[in-house]
Amino acid sequence: QVQLVESGGGLVQAGGSLRLSCVVSGLTFSTYAMNWFRQAPGKEREFVAAISRSGISRNYADSVKGRFTISRDNAKNAVYLQMNSLKPEDTAVYYCAASDAYITSRMKYWGQGTQVTVSS
């Protein structure tokens, strides 16, 4: 059974930082690209960041570029999202997802999400 379990969300003031983690089980982690998405209330889910299988290549949404950093540890079956300089508009449920390809809109597995709330 494939499981993606996010953690690290919470309430933070604008300008603050959070580090999200996603631990994956039930699949060969190093053979999947990993992604972070988010969904704010009343809005569609949107792409945040992606990282290739090896971790060498990374891609970001323009809205988070320069503030967020995606990384992975294949030995720990984990992907991370370091979020700095947080803004109220970053408030959303954040999801990690596994995909067969690095740059793709087709996610194969999803986590359950973790809430991030940024107060002004």
C-alpha positions in Angstrom: 0.0 0.0 0.0 1.4 3.3 -1.1 1.4 6.1 1.5 2.5 9.7 1.4 2.3 11.4 4.8 2.9 15.1 5.0 3.8 17.0 8.2 5.2 20.3 9.4 2.3 22.6 8.6 1.0 25.1 11.1 0.3 28.7 11.9 3.1 31.2 11.2 3.3 35.0 10.9 4.0 36.7 7.6 7.8 36.7 7.0 8.3 33.5 8.9 9.4 30.0 7.8 8.1 26.5 7.8 9.6 23.2 6.6 7.2 20.6 5.3 8.1 16.9 5.1 6.5 14.1 3.2 7.5 10.5 4.0 6.7 7.9 1.4 6.2 4.2 1.8 5.0 1.3 -0.4 7.0 2.3 -3.5 10.5 2.6 -4.8 11.0 6.2 -3.8 14.0 6.9 -5.9 12.2 6.0 -9.1 9.6 8.7 -8.8 9.8 12.5 -9.2 8.2 14.3 -6.3 6.0 17.3 -6.3 4.3 19.8 -3.9 1.0 21.3 -4.7 -1.3 23.5 -2.7 -5.0 24.4 -2.5 -6.3 27.6 -0.9 -10.0 27.9 0.1 -12.2 28.4 -2.9 -9.4 27.9 -5.3 -8.1 25.1 -7.5 -5.1 23.1 -6.6 -1.9 24.6 -8.0 1.6 23.4 -8.6 4.3 24.6 -6.2 7.5 22.7 -6.9 8.9 19.6 -8.4 12.2 17.6 -8.0 13.6 15.0 -10.2 14.4 11.4 -9.1 18.0 12.2 -8.4 17.3 15.6 -6.9 19.5 17.4 -9.4 16.6 19.2 -11.2 14.1 21.4 -9.5 11.2 23.4 -10.8 9.1 26.1 -9.1 6.0 28.1 -9.6 6.8 31.7 -10.2 4.8 32.7 -7.1 7.3 30.8 -4.8 10.5 31.1 -6.7 13.3 32.5 -4.5 11.3 31.8 -1.3 10.7 28.0 -1.3 13.2 25.2 -1.8 12.3 21.6 -2.6 14.7 18.8 -1.6 14.7 15.1 -1.1 16.5 12.4 0.7 16.3 9.1 -1.1 17.8 7.2 1.8 14.9 8.4 4.0 12.2 8.2 1.4 11.4 11.8 2.1 10.8 15.0 0.2 10.9 18.4 1.9 9.6 21.9 1.2 11.5 24.7 3.0 9.3 27.8 2.9 10.8 31.2 3.8 9.4 34.7 3.7 5.9 33.4 4.0 3.0 35.6 2.9 -0.7 35.4 3.8 -1.4 34.3 0.2 0.7 31.2 0.9 -2.1 30.0 3.2 -3.4 26.7 1.8 -3.4 22.9 2.3 -0.1 21.6 1.0 0.1 18.2 -0.7 3.0 16.1 -1.8 2.6 13.9 -4.9 4.6 11.3 -6.7 4.9 11.2 -10.5 6.5 9.0 -13.1 8.0 12.0 -14.9 9.7 15.1 -13.6 7.8 17.6 -15.6 4.2 16.4 -15.9 0.7 17.2 -14.8 -0.1 13.6 -14.2 0.4 12.7 -10.5 0.3 9.0 -9.6 0.0 9.2 -5.8 -1.1 11.9 -3.4 -0.7 12.6 0.3 -3.6 13.7 2.5 -2.3 17.3 2.9 -1.1 19.5 5.7 -2.5 22.9 6.5 -0.3 26.0 6.3 -1.8 29.3 7.7 0.1 32.6 7.4 -1.2 35.4 9.4 -0.7 39.1 8.5 
